[in-house]
């Protein structure tokens, strides 16, 4: 089955500051702040919602089509995707821009200062869906270019392609009406518990109202697991146990990948959510959103151990 994964592609530039920000920021001078933090070094990681979801799906044996934009510095990332058998034909390259980048500096107290350059993400990916068949496709609309998110939701409804709506970090940039329109007709609305509250505030709707617009709502809650609201039932899914807890960043994207794998292989929704939890548990064991690895045997062994 064809899997369309729209969202962002980004480089994460991660830096460690060997002190504490609070020792170098004077509260009484915050209105004229001018500071420089000398870091220990910088590591470059591949990221972005579309890239993260596609990567974990590749570990599960799928080849989703990434619908996103990238810039003139995309070569290394493109090579990485191809090494994992991921097609890049849905990625639009904007040669006058850099690929989106997050510049993250973390101090000794785990405080973070981040600068984000949207770069190529300012442009829509403009994928042509001519000839798509709904019985052979599923899609996820993850946070990315706003124009893409709006247009792809319309396209999927036009062609009767089931899609998962995952607004995430773009919630503040979407109006209540835009959010309502994208939720309406979706296969699923997925978010974390904080984001769900933001969605309800923006749309002025409660969960019961949202469930009249979408078939299912999944709410993730980090180490507390997730909740599946479907057909009048509320099912709590515990988190799967990881060997170590290194970095929760990217766990949500891994969850979505595991869940989609279940859906495209005909698993029921609860089993699919458990597969999502299992996939997320591998992600949190590593720093970075595309650093985890597992075999099919590793995956199903952990699934059986937990569920």
C-alpha positions as CSV (number, residue, x, y, z in Angstrom):
1,X,0.0,0.0,0.0
2,X,1.2,3.5,-0.8
3,X,2.0,5.7,2.2
4,X,2.2,9.4,1.8
5,X,4.1,11.2,4.5
6,X,3.9,15.0,4.3
7,X,5.5,17.3,6.8
8,X,9.0,18.8,7.3
9,X,12.6,17.8,6.5
10,X,15.2,19.5,8.7
11,X,18.7,19.4,10.0
12,X,19.1,19.5,13.8
13,X,22.3,21.2,14.8
14,X,22.9,20.2,18.5
15,X,25.4,22.1,20.7
16,X,26.3,21.6,24.4
17,X,27.2,24.6,26.5
18,X,29.4,23.5,29.4
19,X,27.9,26.0,31.9
20,X,24.5,27.4,32.9
21,X,22.7,30.1,30.9
22,X,21.5,31.7,34.2
23,X,25.1,32.5,35.1
24,X,25.5,34.7,32.0
25,X,22.1,36.3,31.7
26,X,21.4,39.3,34.0
27,X,17.6,39.6,34.7
28,X,17.8,43.3,35.2
29,X,19.5,43.7,31.8
30,X,17.2,41.4,29.8
31,X,15.9,44.3,27.7
32,X,19.4,44.8,26.2
33,X,20.6,41.2,26.2
34,X,23.8,40.6,24.2
35,X,25.4,37.3,25.1
36,X,27.7,34.7,23.4
37,X,27.9,31.1,24.5
38,X,31.0,29.2,23.5
39,X,30.0,25.5,23.0
40,X,31.9,22.3,23.2
41,X,31.1,21.4,19.6
42,X,28.2,20.7,17.3
43,X,26.6,17.6,15.9
44,X,24.4,17.4,12.9
45,X,21.3,15.2,13.0
46,X,18.7,14.4,10.4
47,X,15.2,15.4,11.5
48,X,11.8,16.9,10.5
49,X,8.4,15.2,11.0
50,X,8.2,13.7,7.5
51,X,11.7,12.4,7.6
52,X,11.4,11.0,11.1
53,X,8.2,9.1,10.4
54,X,9.5,7.8,7.0
55,X,12.7,6.6,8.7
56,X,11.0,4.5,11.3
57,X,8.6,3.1,8.6
58,X,11.7,2.1,6.6
59,X,12.9,0.1,9.6
60,X,9.5,-1.7,9.5
61,X,9.9,-2.6,5.9
62,X,7.8,0.2,4.3
63,X,8.8,2.7,1.6
64,X,6.6,5.8,2.3
65,X,6.8,8.7,-0.1
66,X,8.0,11.9,1.6
67,X,6.1,15.0,0.5
68,X,8.2,18.0,1.7
69,X,10.7,20.6,0.6
70,X,14.5,20.7,1.0
71,X,17.2,23.2,0.2
72,X,20.6,23.4,-1.5
73,X,22.3,21.6,1.3
74,X,20.1,18.5,1.1
75,X,22.7,16.1,-0.4
76,X,23.8,14.3,2.8
77,X,20.2,13.9,4.0
78,X,19.1,12.7,0.5
79,X,21.9,10.1,0.6
80,X,20.8,8.9,4.0
81,X,17.2,8.5,2.9
82,X,18.2,6.5,-0.2
83,X,20.4,4.3,2.0
84,X,17.2,3.3,3.8
85,X,15.4,2.6,0.5
86,X,13.2,5.7,0.9
87,X,12.1,7.3,-2.4
88,X,12.8,11.0,-2.8
89,X,10.7,11.8,-5.8
90,X,8.1,13.6,-3.6
91,X,10.7,16.1,-2.3
92,X,10.8,19.5,-3.9
93,X,14.2,21.2,-3.9
94,X,14.4,24.9,-3.4
95,X,17.9,25.8,-4.6
96,X,17.9,29.4,-3.3
97,X,17.2,28.2,0.3
98,X,18.8,26.0,2.9
99,X,16.9,23.0,4.3
100,X,15.0,23.9,7.4
101,X,17.4,23.9,10.4
102,X,17.0,23.9,14.2
103,X,20.0,25.2,16.1
104,X,19.7,23.9,19.6
105,X,22.0,24.8,22.5
106,X,21.6,22.9,25.8
107,X,23.3,23.9,29.1
108,X,24.2,21.9,32.1
109,X,20.7,22.2,33.6
110,X,19.1,20.9,30.4
111,X,17.8,24.3,29.5
112,X,17.6,24.9,25.8
113,X,17.9,27.9,23.5
114,X,16.8,27.1,19.9
115,X,16.9,29.1,16.7
116,X,14.8,27.8,13.9
117,X,15.3,28.7,10.2
118,X,12.3,27.4,8.1
119,X,14.3,27.8,5.0
120,X,12.9,25.7,2.2
121,X,9.9,24.8,4.4
122,X,8.5,28.2,3.5
123,X,7.5,26.7,0.2
124,X,4.9,24.1,-0.6
125,X,6.0,20.7,-2.0
126,X,3.3,20.8,-4.7
127,X,3.1,17.0,-5.3
128,X,0.9,15.9,-8.2
129,X,-1.6,13.2,-7.1
130,X,-3.0,12.4,-10.6
131,X,-3.9,8.7,-10.8
132,X,-4.0,8.0,-7.1
133,X,-6.3,5.2,-6.0
134,X,-7.8,5.4,-2.5
135,X,-7.9,1.6,-1.9
136,X,-4.2,1.5,-2.3
137,X,-3.1,4.5,-0.2
138,X,-3.0,6.0,3.2
139,X,-1.6,9.4,4.3
140,X,-0.4,11.3,7.3
141,X,-0.4,15.1,7.4
142,X,2.3,16.0,9.9
143,X,3.5,19.5,10.9
144,X,5.2,21.2,8.0
145,X,4.4,23.8,5.4
146,X,0.9,25.2,6.1
147,X,-0.2,25.5,2.5
148,X,0.7,21.8,2.0
149,X,-1.3,20.8,5.1
150,X,-4.4,22.6,3.9
151,X,-4.2,21.5,0.3
152,X,-3.3,17.9,0.9
153,X,-6.2,17.5,3.3
154,X,-8.5,18.7,0.5
155,X,-6.8,16.4,-2.0
156,X,-7.1,13.3,0.2
157,X,-10.8,14.0,0.7
158,X,-11.3,14.6,-3.0
159,X,-9.7,11.2,-3.9
160,X,-11.2,9.4,-0.8
161,X,-7.7,8.6,0.6
162,X,-7.8,8.0,4.4
163,X,-5.5,10.4,6.2
164,X,-4.2,11.0,9.7
165,X,-4.2,14.6,10.8
166,X,-1.3,15.5,13.0
167,X,-1.2,19.3,13.5
168,X,1.4,19.4,16.3
169,X,3.6,22.5,16.3
170,X,1.6,24.2,13.6
171,X,-1.5,24.5,15.8
172,X,-0.8,28.2,16.6
173,X,-0.4,29.0,12.9
174,X,-3.8,27.5,12.0
175,X,-7.2,29.2,12.5
176,X,-10.0,27.4,14.2
177,X,-11.9,27.1,10.9
178,X,-8.8,25.7,9.1
179,X,-8.3,23.1,11.9
180,X,-12.0,22.1,11.8
181,X,-11.9,21.7,8.0
182,X,-8.8,19.4,8.2
183,X,-10.1,17.3,11.0
184,X,-13.5,16.8,9.2
185,X,-13.3,13.7,7.1
186,X,-10.0,12.5,8.5
187,X,-9.4,8.9,9.4
188,X,-7.7,10.0,12.7
189,X,-6.7,13.0,14.7
190,X,-3.5,12.4,16.6
191,X,-1.7,14.7,19.1
192,X,-0.2,14.8,22.6
193,X,-2.4,15.7,25.5
194,X,-1.3,19.4,25.6
195,X,-1.8,19.8,21.9
196,X,-5.3,18.3,22.2
197,X,-6.2,21.1,24.6
198,X,-4.9,23.7,22.1
199,X,-7.0,22.1,19.4
200,X,-10.1,22.2,21.5
201,X,-9.5,25.8,22.4
202,X,-8.9,26.8,18.8
203,X,-11.9,25.0,17.4
204,X,-14.1,25.7,20.4
205,X,-15.1,22.0,20.4
206,X,-14.9,19.2,22.9
207,X,-13.5,15.7,22.2
208,X,-17.1,14.4,21.7
209,X,-17.6,17.0,19.0
210,X,-14.3,16.2,17.3
211,X,-15.2,12.5,17.2
212,X,-18.2,13.4,15.1
213,X,-15.8,14.8,12.5
214,X,-13.1,12.1,12.5
215,X,-13.2,8.4,13.1
216,X,-10.7,8.2,15.9
217,X,-8.7,10.3,18.3
218,X,-5.3,9.2,19.6
219,X,-3.7,11.2,22.4
220,X,-0.1,10.4,23.4
221,X,1.1,11.2,26.9
222,X,4.8,10.3,26.8
223,X,5.9,7.7,29.3
224,X,2.3,7.5,30.6
225,X,1.3,5.8,27.3
226,X,-1.6,6.9,25.0
227,X,-5.4,6.8,24.8
228,X,-7.4,5.6,21.8
229,X,-10.9,7.1,21.5
230,X,-12.8,4.9,18.9
231,X,-16.4,3.9,18.4
232,X,-17.5,5.2,21.8
233,X,-14.7,3.3,23.6
234,X,-11.7,4.8,25.4
235,X,-8.7,2.4,25.5
236,X,-5.5,3.2,27.5
237,X,-2.3,1.9,25.9
238,X,0.7,1.7,28.2
239,X,4.1,2.8,27.0
240,X,6.5,0.0,25.9
241,X,9.6,-0.3,28.1
242,X,12.8,0.9,26.7
243,X,16.2,-0.4,27.7
244,X,17.4,3.1,28.5
245,X,15.8,6.5,28.4
246,X,18.1,8.9,26.6
247,X,16.0,11.4,24.6
248,X,12.3,11.6,24.1
249,X,12.6,13.8,21.1
250,X,11.2,12.1,18.1
251,X,9.3,9.4,20.0
252,X,6.0,10.8,18.8
253,X,7.0,10.5,15.2
254,X,8.2,6.9,15.8
255,X,4.8,6.1,17.4
256,X,3.1,7.4,14.3
257,X,5.3,5.2,12.1
258,X,4.5,2.0,14.2
259,X,0.8,2.8,14.2
260,X,0.8,3.3,10.4
261,X,2.6,0.0,9.9
262,X,-0.2,-1.7,11.8
263,X,-2.9,0.0,9.8
264,X,-1.4,-0.8,6.3
265,X,-0.9,-4.4,7.3
266,X,-4.6,-4.8,8.4
267,X,-4.1,-4.8,12.1
268,X,-7.0,-3.4,14.3
269,X,-6.6,0.1,15.8
270,X,-5.6,-1.1,19.3
271,X,-2.9,-3.4,18.0
272,X,-1.7,-0.6,15.7
273,X,-1.4,1.8,18.7
274,X,0.6,-0.9,20.6
275,X,2.9,-1.1,17.6
276,X,3.2,2.6,17.8
277,X,4.2,2.4,21.4
278,X,6.7,-0.3,20.6
279,X,8.4,1.7,17.9
280,X,8.6,4.8,20.1
281,X,10.4,2.8,22.8
282,X,13.3,2.3,20.4
283,X,13.5,6.0,19.6
284,X,13.9,7.1,23.2
285,X,17.0,5.0,23.6
286,X,19.1,7.3,21.5
287,X,19.8,11.0,21.1
288,X,18.5,12.2,17.8
289,X,15.3,11.3,15.9
290,X,16.8,9.0,13.4
291,X,19.5,7.3,15.4
292,X,17.6,4.1,16.5
293,X,17.7,0.8,14.7
294,X,16.0,-2.5,15.1
295,X,15.2,-5.6,13.1
296,X,11.8,-7.0,12.6
297,X,12.7,-9.7,15.1
298,X,13.7,-7.1,17.6
299,X,10.5,-5.2,17.1
300,X,8.1,-8.1,17.5
301,X,10.1,-9.5,20.5
302,X,9.7,-6.2,22.3
303,X,6.0,-6.0,21.3
304,X,5.3,-9.5,22.7
305,X,7.2,-8.7,25.9
306,X,5.1,-5.6,26.5
307,X,1.7,-6.5,25.2
